[in-house]
Amino acid sequence: MPLADILRHDADTREAGVLAFTHPEGRDAAFRAGAEAFLGKPVDPPLLVAAVEPLLAGVRAAGARVVVVDDDPAIRAICAEVLAAQGYDVSQAGSCAEARRLVREVRPQVVLFDVQLPDGDGFGLLEGLA
C-alpha cells in the first residue's frame, strides 16, 4: 500500500504533514504531488526546523512524532539529530517499505522524505495526498 494511502486512511495520521526533501529542481513536482512543504538538499539545520514547525501547528514539539525517510544514512542522522534536539520524537527509514511500516507503527504527525528512494519514487507516494 502506498505511504500516502496509509497516512490518509488512518484517523491518527490523516492530518500528518508531508515535507518533501530532495534537490531544488524537484520543488515544483513535490508540490504538484501533494507535499505541503519542501526543503532542498543539502540539509540546513535551521531551515529544517523552520520547515517542520508550521506542519505541527498547534502541536507541542516535545513528543511530536516525525518520520524521516532518506536512503542516505548521513542525511537521516543529521535530520534526526536536529529534530530530536528540538524535542521531536524521531524515527528513521531508509526505504519506502520501511517508511510504510513506521507510519503504521509510529503514527507520525509529520513525514519528511526524500523523493528519490531505492524502492520507489517519492512523488508516486505523494500523489495519493493530492
C-alpha positions in Angstrom: 0.0 0.0 0.0 1.5 3.4 -0.9 2.6 5.6 2.0 0.2 8.3 1.2 -2.7 5.9 1.4 -1.6 4.7 4.7 -1.4 8.2 6.0 -4.8 9.3 4.7 -6.8 6.2 5.6 -5.8 6.2 9.2 -7.6 8.5 11.6 -4.4 9.0 13.6 -2.3 10.1 10.7 -4.9 11.7 8.4 -3.7 15.2 9.3 0.0 14.4 9.1 2.1 17.0 7.4 4.2 15.9 4.4 7.6 17.6 3.8 9.4 16.6 0.5 13.1 16.7 0.9 15.2 16.5 -2.3 17.3 18.5 -4.7 15.9 22.0 -5.5 14.9 21.0 -9.1 12.2 18.7 -7.5 10.3 21.5 -5.8 7.5 22.0 -8.3 6.9 18.3 -8.8 6.8 17.8 -5.0 4.1 20.4 -4.6 2.1 19.1 -7.6 2.2 15.7 -6.0 0.7 17.0 -2.8 3.6 17.9 -0.5 2.7 20.6 2.0 6.3 21.8 2.4 9.6 21.4 0.5 13.2 21.5 1.7 16.1 21.4 -0.7 19.2 19.3 -0.2 21.8 19.7 1.3 20.2 20.0 4.7 20.5 23.3 6.6 19.5 22.6 10.3 17.8 25.9 11.0 15.8 25.6 7.7 14.8 22.1 8.6 13.4 23.2 12.0 11.7 26.1 10.3 10.1 23.8 7.7 8.8 21.3 10.2 7.3 23.7 12.8 4.4 25.0 10.6 3.4 21.5 9.8 2.9 20.9 13.5 0.7 24.0 14.2 -1.0 23.5 17.5 1.2 20.5 18.5 3.9 20.8 21.1 7.3 19.9 19.7 8.0 17.8 22.8 6.9 14.3 21.8 5.6 15.2 18.4 6.3 12.2 16.1 8.3 12.7 13.0 9.4 10.0 10.5 12.5 10.9 8.4 12.8 8.8 5.2 16.1 9.1 3.2 18.3 6.4 1.7 21.4 8.4 2.8 22.2 7.4 6.4 24.2 10.6 6.9 21.3 12.8 5.9 18.9 10.8 8.0 21.2 11.1 11.0 21.6 14.9 10.6 17.8 15.4 10.3 17.1 13.1 13.3 19.7 14.8 15.4 18.5 18.3 14.6 14.8 17.4 15.2 15.4 15.4 18.3 17.4 18.4 19.8 14.2 20.4 19.3 12.2 17.8 21.3 10.7 15.8 18.5 10.3 12.0 18.7 12.1 11.0 15.5 12.0 7.6 13.7 14.1 6.9 10.7 13.6 4.8 7.5 15.9 4.2 4.5 13.2 3.0 2.1 9.6 3.2 1.1 8.9 -0.2 2.6 10.5 0.9 6.0 8.5 4.1 5.8 5.2 2.3 5.3 6.0 0.1 8.3 7.0 3.0 10.5 3.9 5.1 9.6 1.7 2.2 10.7 3.7 1.7 14.0 4.5 5.3 14.9 1.5 7.3 13.6 3.6 10.4 12.9 2.4 14.0 12.8 5.0 14.8 10.1 6.7 12.7 7.5 9.8 14.1 5.9 11.1 12.1 3.0 13.4 12.2 0.0 11.6 11.7 -3.2 14.3 9.5 -4.7 14.4 6.3 -2.8 15.8 2.9 -3.8 12.5 1.0 -3.8 10.1 3.7 -5.1 9.5 7.1 -6.3 8.6 9.6 -3.5 6.4 11.5 -6.0 4.3 8.4 -6.6 3.8 8.1 -2.8 2.7 11.7 -2.6 0.2 11.5 -5.4 -2.3 9.9 -3.1 -2.3 13.1 -1.0 -3.4 15.4 -3.7 
